[in-house]
Amino acid sequence: MDITERLWTLSDAATYLHVAEKTVSRMIQRRELPAVRLGGQWRFVPDQLSQWLHDRTSQRDSLRDLLRVDPIAVPIDRLVRREHIFCAHPAQTQADVLTALADAVNTVYPGVDTGEYRAALQEREDLATTALGAGLAAPHIRRTEDNPPGSLELFMLITERPVPYGSGTCSVFCLVCTDDLVLHLRLIQKISYVLRNSSLAERLRSQPDADAVIATLLNGERTP
């Protein structure tokens, strides 16, 4: 048997990880996944990928414990992944923002119906705006238990220009996706703390990519 027959393709890895192939490709480019290039194609050793996922899951379990104890002490770069940061987004309306965020959740959790999730986000906004002031909003669905089981993700969307949202405008949108109400509240607390500086939202809009956004967030987190 040819050794390549015992390896996984990009499609196999994406199916195993429950993410899109383009997400796997980006992770390979950032050297986040154990992969080898054979004949111009990326291949994966199943056992290595399984171990990588196990290690990552263990890290997420540890993160859950840290968030429960002291969310402020957890560095922001442990909470938001670079592939979950969308810079200079062209959204012009609240509906655009919620649709883009629902699409992002679907990319990580394909079992989530984008239309239903977007409707759930809008239902929460109809109840009361999730705008937090200073150009920041934290959209989320009303019932945390309706999020994917075991989920713990933070998505950040930064628009090119302020978008009408609630009774004002916002340009930084942080969506918390977790089925745990305590973790949801802890993450909202963390977001509010990091973005407490009223000028930070404006600075984030000028950042060219996710790495620059992370650096700006870390700097804002450390600034008294």
C-alpha positions in Angstrom: 0.0 0.0 0.0 1.3 3.5 -0.9 2.0 5.5 2.2 -0.1 8.4 0.8 -3.1 6.1 1.1 -2.7 6.0 4.9 -2.6 9.9 5.1 -5.4 12.3 5.1 -6.1 14.9 2.5 -7.0 18.5 3.2 -10.7 17.6 2.8 -10.3 14.7 5.3 -8.7 17.0 7.9 -11.4 19.6 7.4 -14.1 17.0 7.9 -12.4 15.6 11.0 -11.9 19.1 12.6 -15.4 20.3 11.5 -14.1 23.4 9.8 -13.9 24.7 6.3 -11.0 23.6 4.0 -9.9 27.3 3.7 -9.6 27.4 7.6 -7.3 24.4 7.5 -5.2 26.0 4.8 -4.8 29.2 6.8 -3.9 27.2 9.9 -1.2 25.3 7.9 0.2 28.6 6.6 0.5 29.8 10.2 2.1 26.5 11.1 -0.6 25.7 13.6 -1.3 22.2 12.3 1.0 19.2 11.8 1.0 18.7 8.1 3.5 17.6 5.3 3.6 18.5 1.7 3.8 15.6 -0.8 3.5 16.0 -4.5 2.3 19.6 -4.2 -0.5 18.6 -1.9 -0.9 18.9 1.9 -1.2 15.6 3.8 -1.9 14.7 7.4 -0.9 11.8 9.6 -4.2 10.9 11.4 -2.6 10.1 14.7 -0.7 13.4 14.8 -3.9 15.3 14.0 -5.8 13.4 16.6 -3.1 14.2 19.2 -3.1 17.9 18.2 -6.9 18.1 18.7 -6.6 16.3 22.1 -3.9 18.8 23.2 -6.0 21.8 22.0 -9.1 20.4 23.8 -7.1 20.1 27.0 -5.9 23.7 26.6 -9.5 24.9 26.2 -10.6 23.0 29.3 -7.8 24.8 31.2 -9.0 28.0 29.7 -12.5 27.4 31.0 -11.2 27.0 34.5 -9.1 30.2 34.3 -12.1 32.2 33.1 -14.2 31.0 35.9 -11.7 32.1 38.5 -10.4 35.4 37.0 -11.3 36.4 33.5 -9.4 39.6 33.6 -6.1 37.7 34.2 -6.5 35.7 31.0 -4.6 37.4 28.1 -6.9 38.4 25.2 -4.8 36.5 22.7 -5.8 33.2 24.4 -9.5 34.1 23.9 -9.7 35.2 20.3 -8.1 33.3 17.4 -6.6 35.2 14.5 -8.8 33.4 12.1 -11.8 34.7 14.0 -10.9 38.3 13.5 -12.4 40.1 10.5 -10.8 43.4 9.7 -12.1 46.3 7.6 -15.4 44.5 7.0 -17.7 46.4 4.5 -20.9 45.9 6.7 -23.1 49.0 6.5 -26.1 47.9 8.5 -26.9 46.0 11.7 -28.3 43.2 9.5 -25.0 43.0 7.6 -23.1 42.6 10.9 -25.3 39.9 12.3 -25.2 38.0 9.0 -21.4 38.1 8.9 -21.2 36.9 12.5 -23.6 34.1 11.9 -21.6 33.0 8.9 -18.4 33.0 11.1 -20.1 30.7 13.7 -21.2 28.4 10.9 -17.6 28.1 9.6 -16.5 26.7 13.0 -19.7 24.8 13.7 -21.1 23.6 10.4 -24.1 22.1 12.2 -25.3 25.6 13.0 -27.9 26.9 10.5 -26.7 30.4 9.5 -30.2 31.8 8.9 -31.5 30.5 12.3 -28.5 31.8 14.1 -28.7 35.2 12.5 -32.5 35.3 13.4 -31.6 34.4 17.0 -29.0 37.3 17.1 -31.7 39.7 15.8 -34.2 38.4 18.4 -31.7 39.4 21.1 -31.2 42.8 19.6 -35.0 43.3 19.4 -35.2 42.6 23.1 -32.5 45.1 24.1 -29.4 46.3 22.2 -26.1 44.6 22.9 -24.2 47.9 22.3 -21.9 48.6 25.2 -20.8 52.1 24.3 -17.5 53.5 23.1 -18.2 52.0 19.6 -18.4 48.4 21.0 -21.1 45.8 20.8 -21.3 42.3 22.0 -24.0 40.5 19.9 -25.1 37.1 21.2 -28.1 34.9 21.2 -30.6 35.0 24.1 -30.2 31.4 25.3 -26.6 30.3 25.7 -27.7 26.7 25.8 -28.8 27.0 22.2 -25.1 27.4 21.2 -23.2 24.3 20.0 -22.5 21.9 22.9 -19.1 22.5 24.4 -18.5 25.7 22.4 -16.2 28.4 23.6 -15.3 30.9 20.9 -14.9 34.6 20.5 -15.4 36.3 17.1 -14.4 39.8 16.4 -15.7 41.9 13.4 -14.3 45.4 12.8 -16.1 47.5 10.2 -14.5 50.0 7.9 -16.7 52.7 9.3 -19.2 53.0 12.2 -22.4 51.1 11.7 -25.8 52.3 13.0 -26.5 50.0 16.0 -29.0 50.4 18.7 -29.4 54.1 19.5 -25.9 54.9 18.3 -23.1 53.6 16.1 -20.5 50.8 16.6 -17.5 49.6 14.7 -16.2 46.7 16.9 -18.4 43.7 17.4 -17.4 40.8 19.6 -19.6 37.7 19.5 -19.3 35.2 22.4 -20.3 31.7 21.4 -20.5 29.3 24.4 -23.2 27.1 25.8 -22.1 27.9 29.4 -23.8 31.0 30.9 -21.1 31.6 33.5 -18.4 31.6 30.8 -20.6 33.8 28.6 -20.8 36.4 31.4 -17.0 36.1 32.1 -16.2 36.7 28.5 -18.4 39.8 28.3 -16.7 41.1 31.4 -13.3 40.5 29.8 -14.3 42.2 26.5 -15.6 45.2 28.4 -12.4 45.4 30.4 -10.1 45.2 27.4 -12.1 47.7 25.3 -12.7 50.1 28.2 -10.7 52.8 26.6 -13.0 55.0 24.5 -10.4 55.5 21.8 -9.5 51.8 21.3 -12.4 51.1 18.8 -11.1 53.9 16.6 -7.6 52.5 16.7 -8.8 49.0 15.9 -10.5 50.2 12.7 -7.1 51.4 11.4 -5.4 48.0 11.8 -4.6 46.1 8.6 -4.8 42.5 9.8 -5.6 40.2 12.7 -2.0 40.2 14.0 -2.1 44.0 14.3 -5.5 43.8 16.0 -4.2 41.3 18.6 -1.2 43.6 19.3 -3.5 46.6 19.7 -5.8 44.6 22.0 -2.8 43.4 24.1 -1.5 46.9 24.4 -5.0 48.2 25.4 -5.3 45.4 28.0 -2.0 46.4 29.6 -2.7 50.2 29.6 -4.1 51.4 33.0 
